[in-house]
């Protein structure tokens, strides 16, 4: 819910802080007192259009912030997370500033954001309904979601929308697999001769991952073969010119072992050292033999390594890839060629799977359509019950559930949903905002919100003079529905109807104060006594009488 609204230098407001509470919040005041200024300021914080004319005379800029307390599961937090914006566990603060030069800045939790993001976030938090401006349900694109929310809240058993979405996903996946196979086959057929030629070349070349690096290392060693061979020969000569080291060590070891037992273990380290030296000497000579054999094994190895490396690099240049990617390229050619042999069968199988998935989707979507039609019938009946007390008894409301063209099918099914009204008997129904007048429109929105109570996720609903043009029993019906709606969501209502004001859980009076040639708007929260006086003023007009106070007391008692 909206917990606090802070306004600085907006029109006739210099400094204003309003702490809101839950339930039905009522704002009243004489015409021209500045109630619209409060709503305009809130609109700025929600990302509305900024106009420098709103800046209070003499001020350099205006500033408005709106704080909301929300459950962690509210979609607004997900929206912030998508933008990598930090948020407290249960609150979001929107702030907007506007300079006299027209420059506007937007903030969420004191982090700068675009006005577009602020507007989208504001739309998730607050919905405003008035005589001439409304959002949310006036947009036909929201009607399906609203009907589905109503259906989900009132229906029992399985969720057809979940089954439909799953079937859609499966159908899309099957279609994608079929298209990929068809594209692969078409590509293979178009370049079959070239593919076979390239595949044969690479198959004969038989490239291996990492082969280029290995060949380069081999070539580098062989290019220095003469120097390496000379060094090995010199090493052998150096050893050959001396006594057989290994044999000498082993002879010495035998002689030491003869007396080791009499040395009481003192010669054991020496015995171990001779053993290690003999083993290492033998291993060194064997490694020398192997090294010389390797260098002498194949004098043409360098030429072959260079030829192989040249062939691999030439193939890589030809195909525009790295040498290490040649093996994967060869495998892709072979896969495309295999598609020629098995592609027709695969496509037939995949086409069957796609057809089965489509039928499953159509069946699931059909079940969802039937559920929507049933929900629409119940929804229309509920709307009819709400419209009559709101002085809309001659109006007809209907929910149209109609099929969409196949190109528009999606995870939400085969339907389009639209709310339509006919305000007078015999007139054709049409869109709400095209058919209903200002006052009627606000009451239609109120009825819709009452029927949809508890199914939507707005933090607050605002009704601006929803009672315009009505009085008596109709105004009482408006107040009763606002109070009922406020049990599920915070409702702020600007009203001139005492019947509505009497039902408020909290009441603020907007007034103007003139001092020293300056007029300032103020907003005061009213206690029970002040509320009675304000409602009496709304009943009596300029002069409040005892009879008006008594009537106000009666209204407040009846509403409690």
C-alpha angles and dihedrals in degrees: 000000000000105000104174140012119194119190126186125186101342113153103299096354115097101172124353132164119182121187109204129198136200128277124038111348114193127200117191137166143133120295109280094019092122106264090135089053090061091051092044090052092050088049090057091053088051092056100267125156113293121223121184088216086076092068112105114253110268095019125113096214144351130234131195129179130182123195122203132193110209142171111257092244092062112124091235090074091053089051090053091047090054088057093046090244119152119235136183119245095262112005142070125187120201118196133182131185128189126192126209089250089062097255111144128195129192130202137184115197087345092303116122115247138166119273087238091060090045089053093049091047091047090053089056091052108038136028119197124204124183142146094276106016132048137150138190109040093033086071107083090211088071096053097083092051090048093051092046091051090051091047092049091049095049104032129085131213130023123008107242093190091061092049091047093051091049091049090049091052091049092049092049090050092049091048092049091051091050093048092048091053092047092049091048092050093046091051092047093050092047094053101026096128093046091045093052091049094049093043091052092049093050092042089056092044090049096196118200128205110258093016095119093058092046093050092047090053092048092049091050091053094046093049087061092042096116093054092045092049091049092051092049091050091050090050091052092047091051091054095041091055090063135058118289095276097199093047092046091051093049091048090052090047091055092052093048092048089058092067100026093097092056091051093070093233096309091116095048095097089050092050090051092048092051090048092052093045092050092049094047092046091053092047091049092054092048091050089049090053091050094048092051091047092051093051092048096039100092123003090189094056093096092054092049093048091051092047091049092048091048091050092050093048092047091053091048091052091048093054096036097239142105119277090244089057094058094088092053090046091052090051091050091052090050091049091053091049090048087055088061090058099040101018098096092052092045092050092050090051093045092046089055091050091049092050091049091049091049092052090049090052093048090050093049091044090049091055089050091049091053090049090051093049090051091047091048091055092051091043093053091050090052090049091051090055091052098045100057097063089046092064090258096108092127092053124094122211122195137175112219116209108184135162120263125218113270091251088064097050113121144153089297093062140246099309142096116204126204134173112222134179139194110201096195133036113265096021118116116252120249143161116316097241092047098048109032124074121231098271093039091050094055091050092047088053090049091052091048092050092049092052091045094045112145095013100088133064107224114135092216140007121211123201115190110203093329086165094060112140096012134093142164115021093003093053089048089052090051091051093047091053093046090052091048091049091049090064088073103032138013110268125197115193130184105205146170093190116100089203089062096041091052091062095055121122088204129019132201126184119212115208143160125239121196119202130160092353092307124111119208131185117225133184121209128188109228129223121214094277094047090046091055091050092049093048089047089053089051089052099043105030123216097355116051112212132193088249089057091050090051091049090049091052089050092050092049092048092049091050096049 
